[in-house]
Amino acid sequence: MTNNNLNKGKLIVFSAPSGSGKTTIVRHLLKQEKLNLEFSISATSREKRGEEIDAKDYYFLTASEFKSKIKNDEFLEWEEVYRDNFYGTLKTEVERIWAKGKHVIFDIDVSGGLRIKRKYPKETLAIFVKPPSIDELKIRLKKRKTESADKINMRIAKASAELATAPLFDVIIENDNLEKALTEAESLVGNFVEEKQ
């Protein structure tokens, strides 16, 4: 990070296969004022979808803007998902949240989550949200009715690879019961943000 005088907060990373319920858990934690969390908005080079708003849903950049920020080392982590389709976390986003005296919470893919953990091992709590099973994941993704069968199959194949990375995270929360998963997440994050570094 650029400013060493910055009062460093903590970094809370949530990663999981699509359909595991991580976004639901992250939204719940953001509502818990005592945790003092703020959501990290990712940057992307993809087009806006529907009602998305710049600097609220994502920081929308062109592919060339994204590449020049990569060159200037402005990202904490980034990934090219498809050709010229980038996603990443700007260092300035983390600095912005830390400057407010808050902790940063991420809803991020597995590889991005692990990169953040590697860069900030002490400040980061990396949590993997695990679905009860691949079959249950398939049911959840079908229930959403937002994607084609091909897209669901792609997500399931990716999920198997992502599940293999679970042991690399600090904690695994199995989301077979949402209430239980929310309580567990709240307690884990609460304990972590109270720890002195």
Contacts in CASP RR format, 6 or more apart in sequence:
PFRMAT RR
TARGET T0000
AUTHOR 0000-0000-0000
METHOD contacts of the structure
MODEL  1
MTNNNLNKGKLIVFSAPSGSGKTTIVRHLLKQEKLNLEFSISATSREKRG
EEIDAKDYYFLTASEFKSKIKNDEFLEWEEVYRDNFYGTLKTEVERIWAK
GKHVIFDIDVSGGLRIKRKYPKETLAIFVKPPSIDELKIRLKKRKTESAD
KINMRIAKASAELATAPLFDVIIENDNLEKALTEAESLVGNFVEEKQ
1 8 0 8 1.000
1 91 0 8 1.000
1 94 0 8 1.000
1 95 0 8 1.000
1 98 0 8 1.000
2 91 0 8 1.000
2 95 0 8 1.000
3 95 0 8 1.000
6 95 0 8 1.000
6 98 0 8 1.000
6 99 0 8 1.000
7 98 0 8 1.000
7 99 0 8 1.000
7 101 0 8 1.000
8 98 0 8 1.000
8 123 0 8 1.000
8 197 0 8 1.000
9 98 0 8 1.000
9 101 0 8 1.000
9 102 0 8 1.000
9 103 0 8 1.000
9 104 0 8 1.000
9 123 0 8 1.000
10 103 0 8 1.000
10 104 0 8 1.000
10 123 0 8 1.000
10 124 0 8 1.000
10 125 0 8 1.000
10 192 0 8 1.000
10 193 0 8 1.000
11 94 0 8 1.000
11 103 0 8 1.000
11 104 0 8 1.000
11 106 0 8 1.000
11 116 0 8 1.000
11 120 0 8 1.000
11 123 0 8 1.000
11 124 0 8 1.000
11 125 0 8 1.000
12 29 0 8 1.000
12 37 0 8 1.000
12 103 0 8 1.000
12 104 0 8 1.000
12 105 0 8 1.000
12 106 0 8 1.000
12 124 0 8 1.000
12 125 0 8 1.000
12 127 0 8 1.000
12 189 0 8 1.000
12 192 0 8 1.000
12 193 0 8 1.000
13 106 0 8 1.000
13 108 0 8 1.000
13 113 0 8 1.000
13 116 0 8 1.000
13 117 0 8 1.000
13 124 0 8 1.000
13 125 0 8 1.000
13 126 0 8 1.000
13 127 0 8 1.000
14 22 0 8 1.000
14 25 0 8 1.000
14 26 0 8 1.000
14 105 0 8 1.000
14 106 0 8 1.000
14 107 0 8 1.000
14 108 0 8 1.000
14 127 0 8 1.000
14 129 0 8 1.000
15 22 0 8 1.000
15 108 0 8 1.000
15 109 0 8 1.000
15 110 0 8 1.000
15 112 0 8 1.000
15 113 0 8 1.000
15 114 0 8 1.000
15 126 0 8 1.000
15 127 0 8 1.000
15 128 0 8 1.000
15 129 0 8 1.000
15 162 0 8 1.000
15 169 0 8 1.000
16 22 0 8 1.000
16 110 0 8 1.000
16 128 0 8 1.000
16 129 0 8 1.000
16 130 0 8 1.000
16 131 0 8 1.000
16 162 0 8 1.000
16 175 0 8 1.000
17 131 0 8 1.000
17 137 0 8 1.000
17 155 0 8 1.000
17 158 0 8 1.000
17 159 0 8 1.000
17 162 0 8 1.000
17 163 0 8 1.000
18 141 0 8 1.000
18 155 0 8 1.000
18 158 0 8 1.000
18 159 0 8 1.000
19 131 0 8 1.000
19 137 0 8 1.000
19 140 0 8 1.000
19 141 0 8 1.000
19 144 0 8 1.000
19 155 0 8 1.000
20 129 0 8 1.000
20 130 0 8 1.000
20 131 0 8 1.000
20 137 0 8 1.000
20 175 0 8 1.000
21 129 0 8 1.000
21 131 0 8 1.000
21 140 0 8 1.000
21 175 0 8 1.000
21 178 0 8 1.000
21 181 0 8 1.000
22 107 0 8 1.000
22 129 0 8 1.000
23 107 0 8 1.000
24 178 0 8 1.000
25 129 0 8 1.000
25 173 0 8 1.000
25 175 0 8 1.000
25 181 0 8 1.000
25 182 0 8 1.000
25 185 0 8 1.000
26 39 0 8 1.000
26 105 0 8 1.000
26 107 0 8 1.000
28 182 0 8 1.000
28 185 0 8 1.000
28 186 0 8 1.000
29 35 0 8 1.000
29 37 0 8 1.000
29 105 0 8 1.000
29 185 0 8 1.000
29 186 0 8 1.000
29 189 0 8 1.000
30 37 0 8 1.000
30 38 0 8 1.000
30 39 0 8 1.000
30 105 0 8 1.000
32 186 0 8 1.000
34 190 0 8 1.000
35 103 0 8 1.000
35 186 0 8 1.000
35 189 0 8 1.000
35 190 0 8 1.000
35 193 0 8 1.000
36 101 0 8 1.000
36 102 0 8 1.000
36 103 0 8 1.000
36 193 0 8 1.000
37 102 0 8 1.000
37 103 0 8 1.000
37 104 0 8 1.000
37 105 0 8 1.000
37 189 0 8 1.000
37 193 0 8 1.000
38 97 0 8 1.000
38 100 0 8 1.000
38 102 0 8 1.000
38 103 0 8 1.000
38 104 0 8 1.000
38 105 0 8 1.000
39 105 0 8 1.000
39 107 0 8 1.000
40 89 0 8 1.000
40 93 0 8 1.000
40 94 0 8 1.000
40 97 0 8 1.000
40 104 0 8 1.000
40 105 0 8 1.000
40 106 0 8 1.000
40 108 0 8 1.000
41 55 0 8 1.000
41 56 0 8 1.000
41 57 0 8 1.000
41 58 0 8 1.000
41 59 0 8 1.000
41 93 0 8 1.000
42 58 0 8 1.000
42 59 0 8 1.000
42 87 0 8 1.000
42 88 0 8 1.000
42 89 0 8 1.000
42 108 0 8 1.000
43 58 0 8 1.000
43 59 0 8 1.000
43 60 0 8 1.000
43 61 0 8 1.000
43 66 0 8 1.000
43 69 0 8 1.000
43 75 0 8 1.000
43 78 0 8 1.000
43 86 0 8 1.000
43 87 0 8 1.000
43 88 0 8 1.000
43 89 0 8 1.000
43 90 0 8 1.000
43 93 0 8 1.000
44 58 0 8 1.000
44 59 0 8 1.000
44 60 0 8 1.000
44 61 0 8 1.000
44 66 0 8 1.000
44 85 0 8 1.000
44 86 0 8 1.000
44 87 0 8 1.000
44 88 0 8 1.000
45 60 0 8 1.000
45 61 0 8 1.000
45 62 0 8 1.000
45 63 0 8 1.000
45 65 0 8 1.000
45 66 0 8 1.000
45 84 0 8 1.000
45 85 0 8 1.000
45 86 0 8 1.000
45 87 0 8 1.000
46 60 0 8 1.000
46 85 0 8 1.000
46 87 0 8 1.000
47 60 0 8 1.000
48 54 0 8 1.000
48 57 0 8 1.000
48 58 0 8 1.000
48 60 0 8 1.000
52 58 0 8 1.000
52 60 0 8 1.000
54 60 0 8 1.000
59 90 0 8 1.000
59 93 0 8 1.000
61 69 0 8 1.000
61 86 0 8 1.000
63 84 0 8 1.000
63 85 0 8 1.000
63 86 0 8 1.000
66 78 0 8 1.000
66 86 0 8 1.000
67 86 0 8 1.000
69 75 0 8 1.000
69 90 0 8 1.000
70 78 0 8 1.000
70 86 0 8 1.000
74 90 0 8 1.000
74 91 0 8 1.000
74 92 0 8 1.000
75 88 0 8 1.000
75 89 0 8 1.000
75 90 0 8 1.000
75 91 0 8 1.000
76 88 0 8 1.000
76 89 0 8 1.000
76 90 0 8 1.000
76 91 0 8 1.000
76 93 0 8 1.000
76 94 0 8 1.000
76 115 0 8 1.000
76 116 0 8 1.000
76 119 0 8 1.000
77 88 0 8 1.000
77 89 0 8 1.000
77 108 0 8 1.000
77 111 0 8 1.000
77 112 0 8 1.000
77 113 0 8 1.000
77 115 0 8 1.000
77 116 0 8 1.000
77 119 0 8 1.000
78 86 0 8 1.000
78 87 0 8 1.000
78 88 0 8 1.000
78 89 0 8 1.000
79 86 0 8 1.000
79 87 0 8 1.000
79 88 0 8 1.000
79 109 0 8 1.000
79 111 0 8 1.000
79 112 0 8 1.000
80 86 0 8 1.000
81 87 0 8 1.000
87 109 0 8 1.000
88 112 0 8 1.000
89 106 0 8 1.000
89 108 0 8 1.000
89 112 0 8 1.000
89 116 0 8 1.000
93 104 0 8 1.000
94 104 0 8 1.000
97 103 0 8 1.000
97 104 0 8 1.000
98 104 0 8 1.000
103 193 0 8 1.000
105 189 0 8 1.000
106 113 0 8 1.000
106 116 0 8 1.000
108 116 0 8 1.000
109 162 0 8 1.000
110 128 0 8 1.000
110 162 0 8 1.000
110 165 0 8 1.000
113 126 0 8 1.000
114 126 0 8 1.000
114 165 0 8 1.000
114 168 0 8 1.000
114 169 0 8 1.000
116 124 0 8 1.000
116 126 0 8 1.000
117 124 0 8 1.000
117 126 0 8 1.000
117 169 0 8 1.000
117 170 0 8 1.000
122 197 0 8 1.000
123 197 0 8 1.000
124 170 0 8 1.000
125 170 0 8 1.000
125 171 0 8 1.000
125 188 0 8 1.000
125 189 0 8 1.000
125 192 0 8 1.000
126 168 0 8 1.000
126 169 0 8 1.000
126 170 0 8 1.000
126 171 0 8 1.000
127 169 0 8 1.000
127 170 0 8 1.000
127 171 0 8 1.000
127 172 0 8 1.000
127 173 0 8 1.000
127 185 0 8 1.000
127 188 0 8 1.000
127 189 0 8 1.000
128 165 0 8 1.000
128 166 0 8 1.000
128 169 0 8 1.000
128 171 0 8 1.000
128 172 0 8 1.000
128 173 0 8 1.000
129 172 0 8 1.000
129 173 0 8 1.000
129 175 0 8 1.000
129 181 0 8 1.000
130 163 0 8 1.000
130 166 0 8 1.000
130 172 0 8 1.000
130 173 0 8 1.000
130 174 0 8 1.000
130 175 0 8 1.000
131 137 0 8 1.000
131 140 0 8 1.000
131 159 0 8 1.000
131 174 0 8 1.000
131 175 0 8 1.000
131 176 0 8 1.000
132 174 0 8 1.000
132 175 0 8 1.000
132 176 0 8 1.000
134 156 0 8 1.000
134 159 0 8 1.000
134 160 0 8 1.000
134 163 0 8 1.000
136 176 0 8 1.000
137 156 0 8 1.000
137 159 0 8 1.000
138 152 0 8 1.000
138 156 0 8 1.000
141 147 0 8 1.000
141 152 0 8 1.000
141 155 0 8 1.000
141 156 0 8 1.000
142 152 0 8 1.000
147 155 0 8 1.000
166 172 0 8 1.000
171 188 0 8 1.000
173 181 0 8 1.000
173 184 0 8 1.000
173 185 0 8 1.000
173 188 0 8 1.000
174 181 0 8 1.000
175 181 0 8 1.000
END
